Amino acid sequence: MVENTFKKICRLEDVRHHFKDKQSILFGGFGGIGTPPGLINLILESGIKDLTLIGNDTGFPDIGIGKLVTQRRAKKSSFPISVPIQMPDY
């Protein structure tokens, strides 16, 4: 186990309560690289939906933020959707 000197390391279960439906999520990375896969999977497993995604791209359908888009968890995005799905009109 890594020493947690500054108390910045936590378990995914400890942050689950921070994510809710209809939130805006700002994410980093490019092309699926740099987005936190553990947090993406946590959001998917929790059934969270209607998200507004803020970033520069969706990456790929099965990597990073693209997973949220292909599973239709995003309501809006600040970037063109580059994965092969049709976003709903709201």
Backbone hydrogen bonds, N-H to C=O, Kabsch-Sander energy under -0.5 kcal/mol:
donor,donor_aa,acceptor,acceptor_aa,energy
5,T,3,E,-0.6
7,K,4,N,-1.4
14,D,11,R,-1.1
15,V,11,R,-0.5
15,V,12,L,-1.5
16,R,12,L,-1.0
18,H,15,V,-2.1
19,F,16,R,-1.7
22,K,49,K,-2.2
23,Q,20,K,-1.0
25,I,52,T,-3.0
27,F,54,I,-2.5
30,F,33,I,-2.0
33,I,30,F,-1.4
40,I,36,P,-2.1
41,N,37,P,-2.5
42,L,38,G,-2.0
43,I,39,L,-2.3
44,L,40,I,-2.2
45,E,41,N,-3.0
46,S,42,L,-1.8
47,G,43,I,-0.6
47,G,44,L,-1.1
48,I,43,I,-1.5
51,L,73,R,-2.9
52,T,23,Q,-2.7
53,L,51,L,-0.6
53,L,76,K,-2.4
54,I,25,I,-2.9
55,G,53,L,-0.5
60,F,63,I,-0.6
63,I,60,F,-1.5
66,G,58,T,-1.0
66,G,63,I,-1.3
67,K,64,G,-1.9
68,L,64,G,-0.5
68,L,65,I,-0.9
69,V,65,I,-1.7
70,T,66,G,-2.8
71,Q,67,K,-1.4
72,R,69,V,-1.9
73,R,68,L,-2.9
74,A,68,L,-0.6
75,K,51,L,-3.3
76,K,51,L,-1.7
78,S,53,L,-2.1
85,I,83,V,-2.3
87,M,85,I,-0.6
